[in-house]
Amino acid sequence: MSTPSGGSNGRAERELSRRRVVLGIEIDGAGADPGAWRGAEVDPRAILTGELAVRAVQRAEAAGIDFVTFADTLEAPTDVPGEVSVRLDALGLAARVAPVTQRIGLLPTITVTHTEPFHVQASVATLDHISGGRGGWLADVSDSAEAAAVIGRRTPAPAAETWREARYVVDVSRRLWDSWEDDAIIRDAATGRYVDRERLHYVDFESPTFSIKGPSIVPRPPQGHPVTAVLARTPEALEAAADADVVLLPESDELVSQLSHLRRRSVTLGPAGRAGLVVLASVVVRPRADGVARVVEQIERWAEAGVDGVHLRPGSLELDVPLIAGEVVPRLRDRGLIGTADRGGSLRGRLGLHKATNRYARSTR
């Protein structure tokens, strides 16, 4: 387990005590450990019914964790002994979880490389509506020949090219979310008009690989822009992460320098209408095996290093999430690092991101 070296200084401790640490948690099959499904406590069938995920997310929400990510991949299943290589579609699983939760944010992984950008933004907007402003997405790419062969839509491309395209997808998604003004739905029963067409706008977007006229088929999401996250596990992803609202940095010895790089880029290149960049360390945690105290210390150390929070990847959903919810989070709360468990509101609000300004709102006024 890699954590920042050296003891904390007084300034870091004072700064840490003044701010709340954001907590996220990952849903990936039965857990981050490939063999987690083999434990006697796990019903492997519950992975594919969604019940395992529902149970873990509800525990996380009750504890006050801010958001959950849902892992996904486009590669075909493999026959590797001891591993579960099948999973439910992340977006569909998030939609399954949304009606049975009330406060926690929902960020399914969506791979944009082989997916139509128009449908990506419409699906994320729909999730934001049905969750009452708790939706978002974890934007990802695929440069593998295997995934390209499975989908059959295009040939594989280098990571630099796929992440460049992903940035265009993020851009056009925000434009399409803005293509409906907040007051475009008028519900005028007397005239029979449900929508004021003058408050819908074309986006006329062109990139090297696609073009979209708009407007969206889904009204503007409750948050304006659902939260866009990126897991920066490659140099190309790290560059693209400057366009995100939330960045997940995998635990490594380079994390602190990557954090500094992101902070500099967010100041100089951050899109207009967004407030800051929320950066979390993404770490595998096993409180059942390693002990609760060690996990708490791990989170504190990363917070002292300057990240805004920690994205927890439980080794086992059934063994580790109950300990995270029942022991790790309460200890963090006792130390003043996190807020109360019953905080509501939008996901953007929980993360300190304001509702994005609609770029088209004044065009017809």
C-alpha positions as CSV (number, residue, x, y, z in Angstrom):
1,M,0.0,0.0,0.0
2,S,1.5,3.3,-1.1
3,T,0.9,6.4,0.9
4,P,2.7,9.8,1.1
5,S,5.9,9.6,3.1
6,G,6.9,11.7,6.1
7,G,4.9,13.0,9.0
8,S,2.3,15.7,8.7
9,N,3.3,19.3,9.5
10,G,1.2,21.8,11.5
11,R,0.0,23.7,8.4
12,A,-1.3,20.5,6.7
13,E,-3.1,19.5,9.9
14,R,-4.8,22.9,10.2
15,E,-5.8,22.9,6.6
16,L,-7.2,19.4,6.9
17,S,-9.3,20.3,9.9
18,R,-10.9,23.2,8.0
19,R,-12.2,21.2,5.1
20,R,-14.4,18.1,4.5
21,V,-12.9,15.1,2.8
22,V,-15.0,13.8,-0.2
23,L,-15.5,10.0,-0.1
24,G,-16.4,7.8,-3.0
25,I,-16.7,4.1,-3.3
26,E,-16.3,1.7,-6.3
27,I,-18.7,-1.1,-7.3
28,D,-16.9,-3.7,-9.4
29,G,-18.4,-7.2,-9.4
30,A,-18.0,-8.6,-6.0
31,G,-15.1,-6.3,-5.2
32,A,-11.7,-5.1,-6.4
33,D,-10.1,-8.4,-5.5
34,P,-10.6,-10.7,-8.5
35,G,-11.5,-13.7,-6.3
36,A,-13.9,-11.9,-4.0
37,W,-16.8,-13.8,-5.5
38,R,-15.5,-17.1,-4.2
39,G,-16.0,-16.2,-0.5
40,A,-18.7,-18.1,1.4
41,E,-20.4,-14.8,2.2
42,V,-21.1,-14.0,-1.5
43,D,-24.0,-15.4,-3.6
44,P,-22.4,-15.2,-7.1
45,R,-25.9,-14.9,-8.6
46,A,-26.4,-11.6,-6.8
47,I,-23.7,-10.0,-9.0
48,L,-25.9,-10.4,-12.0
49,T,-29.2,-9.5,-10.3
50,G,-27.8,-6.3,-9.1
51,E,-28.6,-7.1,-5.4
52,L,-24.9,-7.2,-4.4
53,A,-24.5,-3.7,-5.8
54,V,-27.7,-2.4,-4.3
55,R,-26.8,-3.7,-0.8
56,A,-23.3,-2.1,-1.0
57,V,-24.5,1.3,-2.2
58,Q,-27.3,1.5,0.4
59,R,-24.7,0.8,3.1
60,A,-22.4,3.4,1.7
61,E,-25.3,6.0,1.5
62,A,-26.4,5.3,5.0
63,A,-22.9,6.0,6.2
64,G,-22.7,9.3,4.3
65,I,-20.4,8.4,1.5
66,D,-20.7,11.0,-1.3
67,F,-20.8,9.0,-4.5
68,V,-20.3,5.6,-6.0
69,T,-18.7,4.6,-9.3
70,F,-19.7,1.6,-11.3
71,A,-16.9,-0.2,-13.2
72,D,-17.3,-1.4,-16.8
73,T,-15.3,-2.6,-19.8
74,L,-16.0,-3.4,-23.4
75,E,-13.6,-6.4,-23.6
76,A,-15.1,-9.9,-24.0
77,P,-15.3,-12.2,-21.0
78,T,-12.3,-14.3,-20.4
79,D,-12.0,-17.8,-18.9
80,V,-9.5,-17.1,-16.1
81,P,-9.7,-19.4,-13.1
82,G,-10.7,-17.6,-9.9
83,E,-11.9,-14.4,-11.6
84,V,-15.4,-13.1,-12.5
85,S,-15.0,-11.6,-16.0
86,V,-18.6,-10.7,-16.6
87,R,-20.5,-7.8,-15.2
88,L,-23.7,-5.8,-15.7
89,D,-23.7,-2.7,-17.8
90,A,-22.6,0.1,-15.5
91,L,-25.3,2.6,-16.7
92,G,-28.0,0.1,-16.4
93,L,-26.8,-0.9,-12.9
94,A,-26.8,2.8,-11.9
95,A,-30.4,3.1,-13.1
96,R,-31.3,0.1,-11.0
97,V,-29.7,1.6,-7.9
98,A,-31.2,5.2,-8.4
99,P,-34.8,4.5,-7.2
100,V,-33.7,2.7,-4.1
101,T,-31.3,5.4,-2.9
102,Q,-31.9,9.0,-2.0
103,R,-28.6,11.0,-1.4
104,I,-25.6,9.2,-2.8
105,G,-24.2,10.3,-6.2
106,L,-24.1,7.7,-9.1
107,L,-21.3,7.7,-11.6
108,P,-21.4,4.7,-14.1
109,T,-18.4,4.2,-16.3
110,I,-19.2,4.9,-20.0
111,T,-16.6,4.1,-22.7
112,V,-17.0,6.7,-25.4
113,T,-14.8,5.1,-28.0
114,H,-17.4,2.8,-29.5
115,T,-20.5,4.7,-28.4
116,E,-22.5,7.5,-30.1
117,P,-21.8,10.8,-28.3
118,F,-25.4,11.9,-28.6
119,H,-26.7,8.8,-26.9
120,V,-24.0,9.1,-24.2
121,Q,-25.2,12.5,-23.1
122,A,-28.9,11.6,-23.3
123,S,-28.3,8.6,-21.1
124,V,-26.4,10.6,-18.5
125,A,-29.0,13.3,-18.5
126,T,-31.7,10.7,-18.0
127,L,-29.8,9.3,-15.0
128,D,-29.6,12.8,-13.5
129,H,-33.4,13.2,-13.9
130,I,-34.4,9.9,-12.4
131,S,-32.0,10.2,-9.5
132,G,-33.1,13.8,-8.7
133,G,-29.8,15.5,-9.5
134,R,-27.4,12.8,-8.3
135,G,-26.2,11.6,-11.7
136,G,-22.9,11.7,-13.5
137,W,-20.5,9.5,-15.4
138,L,-17.0,8.2,-15.4
139,A,-15.7,8.9,-18.9
140,D,-13.4,6.2,-20.3
141,V,-11.9,5.1,-23.6
142,S,-10.8,1.9,-25.2
143,D,-7.7,1.4,-27.4
144,S,-7.7,-2.4,-27.4
145,A,-8.0,-4.5,-30.5
146,E,-10.2,-7.0,-28.6
147,A,-12.8,-4.4,-27.7
148,A,-12.8,-3.1,-31.2
149,A,-13.4,-6.6,-32.5
150,V,-16.2,-7.2,-30.0
151,I,-18.1,-4.1,-31.0
152,G,-17.3,-4.2,-34.7
153,R,-17.9,-0.5,-35.2
154,R,-14.3,0.8,-35.8
155,T,-10.7,-0.1,-35.8
156,P,-8.6,0.3,-32.6
157,A,-6.8,3.7,-32.2
158,P,-3.9,4.8,-30.0
159,A,-4.6,6.1,-26.5
160,A,-3.7,9.7,-27.4
161,E,-6.3,9.7,-30.2
162,T,-9.1,8.0,-28.2
163,W,-8.6,10.5,-25.3
164,R,-8.6,13.4,-27.7
165,E,-11.9,12.2,-29.0
166,A,-13.2,11.7,-25.4
167,R,-12.5,15.4,-24.7
168,Y,-14.7,16.3,-27.7
169,V,-17.4,14.0,-26.3
170,V,-17.3,15.7,-22.9
171,D,-17.5,19.1,-24.6
172,V,-20.5,18.3,-26.9
173,S,-22.3,16.6,-24.0
174,R,-22.2,19.8,-22.0
175,R,-23.4,21.8,-25.0
176,L,-26.3,19.4,-25.5
177,W,-27.2,19.6,-21.8
178,D,-27.3,23.3,-22.3
179,S,-29.4,23.0,-25.5
180,W,-32.5,23.1,-23.4
181,E,-32.9,26.2,-21.2
182,D,-34.1,25.5,-17.7
183,D,-37.5,27.0,-18.4
184,A,-38.0,25.4,-21.8
185,I,-40.8,23.1,-20.4
186,I,-43.9,25.4,-20.0
187,R,-46.8,22.9,-19.7
188,D,-49.4,25.4,-21.0
189,A,-52.6,23.3,-20.8
190,A,-54.7,26.2,-22.4
191,T,-52.7,26.2,-25.6
192,G,-51.5,22.6,-25.5
193,R,-47.9,23.6,-25.6
194,Y,-45.6,21.5,-23.4
195,V,-42.3,23.0,-24.7
196,D,-41.3,26.5,-25.7
197,R,-39.3,25.7,-28.9
198,E,-37.6,29.1,-28.8
199,R,-35.8,27.9,-25.6
200,L,-34.2,24.9,-27.4
201,H,-31.0,25.5,-29.3
202,Y,-28.9,23.9,-31.9
203,V,-25.3,23.1,-30.9
204,D,-23.9,22.6,-34.4
205,F,-20.8,20.8,-33.1
206,E,-18.1,19.3,-35.3
207,S,-15.1,17.3,-34.3
208,P,-12.6,15.3,-36.4
209,T,-14.6,12.1,-35.9
210,F,-18.3,13.2,-35.4
211,S,-20.7,16.1,-35.9
212,I,-23.9,16.8,-33.9
213,K,-26.6,19.4,-34.7
214,G,-28.8,19.1,-31.6
215,P,-30.7,19.9,-29.6
216,S,-30.8,17.0,-27.1
217,I,-33.9,14.8,-26.8
218,V,-33.7,15.0,-23.0
219,P,-34.5,18.3,-21.2
220,R,-31.7,20.0,-19.3
221,P,-30.6,17.9,-16.3
222,P,-31.4,19.0,-12.8
223,Q,-27.7,19.8,-12.1
224,G,-27.3,21.6,-15.4
225,H,-24.2,19.5,-16.1
226,P,-24.1,16.1,-14.5
227,V,-20.8,15.4,-12.9
228,T,-18.1,14.3,-15.3
229,A,-15.3,12.2,-13.8
230,V,-12.1,10.7,-15.3
231,L,-9.9,7.9,-13.8
232,A,-6.4,9.2,-14.8
233,R,-4.5,5.9,-15.0
234,T,-2.5,6.8,-18.1
235,P,-0.6,10.0,-19.2
236,E,-3.2,10.6,-21.9
237,A,-6.1,10.3,-19.4
238,L,-4.3,12.7,-17.0
239,E,-4.1,15.3,-19.7
240,A,-7.8,14.9,-20.6
241,A,-8.7,15.0,-16.9
242,A,-8.3,18.8,-16.9
243,D,-11.7,18.9,-18.6
244,A,-13.4,16.9,-15.9
245,D,-15.2,17.9,-12.7
246,V,-13.8,15.0,-10.7
247,V,-10.5,13.3,-11.2
248,L,-9.6,9.9,-9.7
249,L,-5.8,9.4,-9.4
250,P,-4.7,5.8,-8.8
251,E,-2.6,5.3,-5.7
252,S,1.1,5.6,-6.7
253,D,4.3,7.3,-5.8
254,E,3.6,9.9,-8.6
255,L,0.2,10.9,-7.2
256,V,1.3,14.1,-5.5
257,S,3.1,15.4,-8.6
258,Q,0.1,14.5,-10.7
259,L,-2.1,16.4,-8.3
260,S,0.1,19.5,-8.7
261,H,0.0,19.1,-12.5
262,L,-3.8,19.0,-12.4
263,R,-4.1,22.0,-10.1
264,R,-1.9,24.1,-12.5
265,R,-3.9,23.0,-15.6
266,S,-7.3,23.6,-14.0
267,V,-6.3,27.2,-13.3
268,T,-5.1,27.9,-16.8
269,L,-7.4,25.7,-18.9
270,G,-10.5,25.0,-16.8
271,P,-13.7,25.4,-18.8
272,A,-15.8,28.5,-18.0
273,G,-18.8,28.0,-15.8
274,R,-17.2,25.4,-13.5
275,A,-15.9,25.9,-10.1
276,G,-12.6,24.1,-9.4
277,L,-11.5,20.5,-9.9
278,V,-12.2,17.8,-7.3
279,V,-9.3,15.4,-7.1
280,L,-9.4,12.1,-5.2
281,A,-6.8,9.4,-4.6
282,S,-8.3,6.1,-5.8
283,V,-7.1,3.3,-3.4
284,V,-7.8,-0.4,-2.8
285,V,-8.8,-0.9,0.8
286,R,-9.3,-4.1,2.7
287,P,-10.3,-3.2,6.3
288,R,-11.3,-6.8,7.0
289,A,-7.7,-8.0,6.3
290,D,-5.7,-4.9,7.0
291,G,-7.6,-3.5,9.9
292,V,-9.9,-0.5,10.2
293,A,-7.3,1.7,11.9
294,R,-4.9,1.2,9.0
295,V,-7.5,2.3,6.4
296,V,-8.4,5.4,8.5
297,E,-4.7,6.3,8.6
298,Q,-4.4,5.7,4.9
299,I,-7.3,8.1,4.2
300,E,-5.9,10.8,6.5
301,R,-2.4,10.6,4.9
302,W,-3.8,11.2,1.4
303,A,-6.0,14.0,2.7
304,E,-2.9,15.6,4.3
305,A,-1.1,15.3,0.9
306,G,-3.6,17.7,-0.6
307,V,-6.2,15.6,-2.4
308,D,-9.9,16.6,-1.9
309,G,-10.9,13.1,-0.9
310,V,-10.4,9.4,-1.4
311,H,-12.1,7.0,-3.8
312,L,-12.3,3.6,-2.0
313,R,-12.1,0.4,-3.9
314,P,-13.2,-2.3,-1.5
315,G,-11.5,-5.7,-1.9
316,S,-14.8,-7.4,-1.1
317,L,-18.2,-5.7,-1.2
318,E,-19.7,-8.1,1.3
319,L,-16.7,-8.1,3.8
320,D,-15.2,-4.6,3.5
321,V,-18.2,-2.3,2.8
322,P,-19.9,-3.1,6.1
323,L,-16.6,-2.2,7.9
324,I,-16.1,1.0,5.8
325,A,-19.7,2.1,6.6
326,G,-19.9,1.0,10.2
327,E,-16.3,1.7,11.4
328,V,-14.1,3.6,9.0
329,V,-16.6,6.4,8.2
330,P,-17.7,7.0,11.8
331,R,-14.0,7.3,12.9
332,L,-13.4,9.9,10.1
333,R,-16.5,11.8,11.2
334,D,-15.3,11.8,14.8
335,R,-12.1,13.4,13.6
336,G,-14.1,16.1,11.8
337,L,-13.0,15.0,8.3
338,I,-16.4,14.3,6.8
339,G,-19.9,15.7,7.2
340,T,-23.1,14.2,8.6
341,A,-24.6,11.1,7.0
342,D,-28.0,12.7,6.1
343,R,-26.7,15.4,3.8
344,G,-29.0,15.7,0.7
345,G,-29.0,17.9,-2.3
346,S,-27.4,17.5,-5.7
347,L,-24.1,15.7,-6.3
348,R,-22.6,18.9,-7.6
349,G,-23.6,20.6,-4.3
350,R,-22.0,17.8,-2.2
351,L,-18.8,18.2,-4.1
352,G,-18.7,22.0,-4.0
353,L,-19.4,22.5,-7.7
354,H,-22.0,25.1,-8.6
355,K,-24.7,24.5,-11.2
356,A,-23.2,25.2,-14.5
357,T,-24.3,28.4,-16.4
358,N,-26.3,27.6,-19.6
359,R,-24.2,29.0,-22.5
360,Y,-27.4,29.5,-24.7
361,A,-29.7,31.0,-22.2
362,R,-29.4,34.6,-23.4
363,S,-29.4,33.9,-27.1
364,T,-33.1,34.4,-27.5
365,R,-33.6,37.1,-24.9
